Amino acid sequence: MSYESDFVSWTRDQAALLRTLDPPPPGLDVENLAEEIESLGRGEICSLSQRL
């Protein structure tokens, strides 16, 4: 999924990809990064819902 065409799906895909890193690079806080990325997508959904 493309960042420009579907931001919410992109955030979900990127978070899922981060979680597949095994082992993750040293110092990379995979779970918190994935949560933050997913949170951006959820924020977009909330913002759109409020506008409707």
N, CA, C and O atoms as a GROMACS GRO file, in nm:
protein
  208
    1MET      N    1   0.085  -0.117   0.000
    1MET     CA    2   0.000   0.000   0.000
    1MET      C    3   0.090   0.123   0.000
    1MET      O    4   0.197   0.125   0.060
    2SER      N    5   0.042   0.224  -0.067
    2SER     CA    6   0.120   0.345  -0.083
    2SER      C    7   0.083   0.450   0.022
    2SER      O    8  -0.034   0.468   0.057
    3TYR      N    9   0.183   0.517   0.070
    3TYR     CA   10   0.166   0.626   0.167
    3TYR      C   11   0.069   0.731   0.112
    3TYR      O   12  -0.017   0.780   0.186
    4GLU      N   13   0.083   0.765  -0.015
    4GLU     CA   14   0.002   0.870  -0.075
    4GLU      C   15  -0.142   0.827  -0.101
    4GLU      O   16  -0.233   0.910  -0.094
    5SER      N   17  -0.165   0.700  -0.129
    5SER     CA   18  -0.299   0.657  -0.167
    5SER      C   19  -0.384   0.608  -0.049
    5SER      O   20  -0.506   0.622  -0.052
    6ASP      N   21  -0.322   0.552   0.055
    6ASP     CA   22  -0.398   0.502   0.170
    6ASP      C   23  -0.307   0.504   0.293
    6ASP      O   24  -0.243   0.404   0.327
    7PHE      N   25  -0.304   0.618   0.359
    7PHE     CA   26  -0.215   0.637   0.472
    7PHE      C   27  -0.242   0.540   0.585
    7PHE      O   28  -0.149   0.487   0.646
    8VAL      N   29  -0.369   0.514   0.615
    8VAL     CA   30  -0.404   0.426   0.726
    8VAL      C   31  -0.353   0.284   0.700
    8VAL      O   32  -0.294   0.222   0.788
    9SER      N   33  -0.376   0.233   0.581
    9SER     CA   34  -0.325   0.098   0.548
    9SER      C   35  -0.173   0.096   0.550
    9SER      O   36  -0.111  -0.001   0.593
   10TRP      N   37  -0.113   0.204   0.502
   10TRP     CA   38   0.033   0.212   0.503
   10TRP      C   39   0.086   0.203   0.645
   10TRP      O   40   0.185   0.133   0.670
   11THR      N   41   0.022   0.273   0.739
   11THR     CA   42   0.070   0.269   0.877
   11THR      C   43   0.058   0.128   0.934
   11THR      O   44   0.148   0.081   1.004
   12ARG      N   45  -0.052   0.060   0.904
   12ARG     CA   46  -0.069  -0.078   0.951
   12ARG      C   47   0.037  -0.170   0.891
   12ARG      O   48   0.095  -0.252   0.961
   13ASP      N   49   0.061  -0.155   0.762
   13ASP     CA   50   0.160  -0.239   0.694
   13ASP      C   51   0.301  -0.215   0.749
   13ASP      O   52   0.376  -0.309   0.773
   14GLN      N   53   0.335  -0.090   0.769
   14GLN     CA   54   0.469  -0.057   0.819
   14GLN      C   55   0.489  -0.110   0.961
   14GLN      O   56   0.596  -0.162   0.993
   15ALA      N   57   0.387  -0.097   1.045
   15ALA     CA   58   0.396  -0.149   1.181
   15ALA      C   59   0.414  -0.300   1.178
   15ALA      O   60   0.494  -0.355   1.254
   16ALA      N   61   0.340  -0.368   1.093
   16ALA     CA   62   0.352  -0.513   1.083
   16ALA      C   63   0.491  -0.553   1.034
   16ALA      O   64   0.549  -0.649   1.084
   17LEU      N   65   0.544  -0.480   0.938
   17LEU     CA   66   0.679  -0.509   0.889
   17LEU      C   67   0.784  -0.490   0.998
   17LEU      O   68   0.876  -0.570   1.011
   18LEU      N   69   0.770  -0.384   1.076
   18LEU     CA   70   0.863  -0.362   1.186
   18LEU      C   71   0.862  -0.480   1.282
   18LEU      O   72   0.967  -0.523   1.330
   19ARG      N   73   0.745  -0.532   1.308
   19ARG     CA   74   0.733  -0.642   1.404
   19ARG      C   75   0.792  -0.773   1.352
   19ARG      O   76   0.817  -0.864   1.430
   20THR      N   77   0.815  -0.783   1.222
   20THR     CA   78   0.873  -0.906   1.166
   20THR      C   79   1.025  -0.907   1.173
   20THR      O   80   1.086  -1.010   1.145
   21LEU      N   81   1.086  -0.796   1.209
   21LEU     CA   82   1.232  -0.792   1.216
   21LEU      C   83   1.281  -0.887   1.325
   21LEU      O   84   1.248  -0.871   1.442
   22ASP      N   85   1.357  -0.986   1.284
   22ASP     CA   86   1.404  -1.086   1.379
   22ASP      C   87   1.547  -1.127   1.344
   22ASP      O   88   1.568  -1.200   1.248
   23PRO      N   89   1.642  -1.082   1.419
   23PRO     CA   90   1.632  -0.990   1.531
   23PRO      C   91   1.630  -0.846   1.482
   23PRO      O   92   1.682  -0.817   1.374
   24PRO      N   93   1.569  -0.758   1.558
   24PRO     CA   94   1.571  -0.617   1.519
   24PRO      C   95   1.710  -0.559   1.537
   24PRO      O   96   1.788  -0.610   1.618
   25PRO      N   97   1.743  -0.455   1.463
   25PRO     CA   98   1.873  -0.391   1.482
   25PRO      C   99   1.889  -0.346   1.627
   25PRO      O  100   1.792  -0.305   1.691
   26PRO      N  101   2.010  -0.354   1.680
   26PRO     CA  102   2.032  -0.311   1.818
   26PRO      C  103   1.985  -0.167   1.840
   26PRO      O  104   2.011  -0.078   1.759
   27GLY      N  105   1.915  -0.146   1.950
   27GLY     CA  106   1.870  -0.013   1.986
   27GLY      C  107   1.739   0.029   1.924
   27GLY      O  108   1.684   0.133   1.959
   28LEU      N  109   1.686  -0.052   1.831
   28LEU     CA  110   1.559  -0.017   1.768
   28LEU      C  111   1.444  -0.067   1.855
   28LEU      O  112   1.430  -0.187   1.878
   29ASP      N  113   1.363   0.024   1.903
   29ASP     CA  114   1.250  -0.009   1.990
   29ASP      C  115   1.130  -0.043   1.902
   29ASP      O  116   1.040   0.039   1.882
   30VAL      N  117   1.131  -0.164   1.850
   30VAL     CA  118   1.034  -0.206   1.748
   30VAL      C  119   0.890  -0.190   1.795
   30VAL      O  120   0.808  -0.131   1.725
   31GLU      N  121   0.859  -0.242   1.911
   31GLU     CA  122   0.719  -0.241   1.955
   31GLU      C  123   0.666  -0.100   1.974
   31GLU      O  124   0.554  -0.070   1.933
   32ASN      N  125   0.743  -0.014   2.036
   32ASN     CA  126   0.696   0.124   2.055
   32ASN      C  127   0.690   0.201   1.924
   32ASN      O  128   0.599   0.282   1.905
   33LEU      N  129   0.783   0.177   1.834
   33LEU     CA  130   0.777   0.241   1.702
   33LEU      C  131   0.652   0.195   1.627
   33LEU      O  132   0.582   0.276   1.568
   34ALA      N  133   0.626   0.066   1.630
   34ALA     CA  134   0.508   0.012   1.562
   34ALA      C  135   0.381   0.072   1.621
   34ALA      O  136   0.290   0.108   1.547
   35GLU      N  137   0.375   0.082   1.752
   35GLU     CA  138   0.257   0.142   1.817
   35GLU      C  139   0.239   0.288   1.776
   35GLU      O  140   0.127   0.331   1.750
   36GLU      N  141   0.347   0.362   1.770
   36GLU     CA  142   0.339   0.504   1.732
   36GLU      C  143   0.291   0.518   1.587
   36GLU      O  144   0.210   0.605   1.557
   37ILE      N  145   0.341   0.434   1.499
   37ILE     CA  146   0.300   0.439   1.359
   37ILE      C  147   0.152   0.405   1.346
   37ILE      O  148   0.078   0.472   1.274
   38GLU      N  149   0.109   0.300   1.417
   38GLU     CA  150  -0.032   0.264   1.414
   38GLU      C  151  -0.119   0.376   1.471
   38GLU      O  152  -0.230   0.400   1.423
   39SER      N  153  -0.069   0.443   1.572
   39SER     CA  154  -0.141   0.554   1.634
   39SER      C  155  -0.165   0.667   1.534
   39SER      O  156  -0.270   0.731   1.537
   40LEU      N  157  -0.070   0.691   1.447
   40LEU     CA  158  -0.089   0.793   1.343
   40LEU      C  159  -0.206   0.758   1.253
   40LEU      O  160  -0.286   0.844   1.218
   41GLY      N  161  -0.216   0.631   1.216
   41GLY     CA  162  -0.328   0.587   1.133
   41GLY      C  163  -0.461   0.599   1.206
   41GLY      O  164  -0.560   0.644   1.148
   42ARG      N  165  -0.463   0.558   1.333
   42ARG     CA  166  -0.586   0.570   1.411
   42ARG      C  167  -0.627   0.717   1.426
   42ARG      O  168  -0.746   0.750   1.425
   43GLY      N  169  -0.529   0.804   1.441
   43GLY     CA  170  -0.558   0.947   1.452
   43GLY      C  171  -0.624   1.001   1.326
   43GLY      O  172  -0.713   1.086   1.333
   44GLU      N  173  -0.581   0.952   1.211
   44GLU     CA  174  -0.642   0.994   1.085
   44GLU      C  175  -0.788   0.950   1.079
   44GLU      O  176  -0.874   1.025   1.033
   45ILE      N  177  -0.815   0.828   1.125
   45ILE     CA  178  -0.952   0.777   1.124
   45ILE      C  179  -1.039   0.861   1.218
   45ILE      O  180  -1.150   0.898   1.182
   46CYS      N  181  -0.989   0.891   1.336
   46CYS     CA  182  -1.064   0.973   1.432
   46CYS      C  183  -1.091   1.112   1.376
   46CYS      O  184  -1.202   1.165   1.390
   47SER      N  185  -0.991   1.168   1.315
   47SER     CA  186  -1.005   1.303   1.259
   47SER      C  187  -1.110   1.305   1.149
   47SER      O  188  -1.192   1.397   1.142
   48LEU      N  189  -1.108   1.206   1.064
   48LEU     CA  190  -1.207   1.198   0.956
   48LEU      C  191  -1.347   1.178   1.012
   48LEU      O  192  -1.442   1.240   0.966
   49SER      N  193  -1.358   1.092   1.112
   49SER     CA  194  -1.489   1.066   1.174
   49SER      C  195  -1.546   1.194   1.236
   49SER      O  196  -1.666   1.219   1.225
   50GLN      N  197  -1.462   1.273   1.298
   50GLN     CA  198  -1.508   1.396   1.361
   50GLN      C  199  -1.556   1.498   1.256
   50GLN      O  200  -1.650   1.573   1.279
   51ARG      N  201  -1.490   1.499   1.143
   51ARG     CA  202  -1.528   1.592   1.036
   51ARG      C  203  -1.659   1.552   0.971
   51ARG      O  204  -1.731   1.637   0.918
   52LEU      N  205  -1.691   1.424   0.976
   52LEU     CA  206  -1.817   1.379   0.915
   52LEU      C  207  -1.927   1.402   1.013
   52LEU      O  208  -2.043   1.372   0.984
   0.00000   0.00000   0.00000
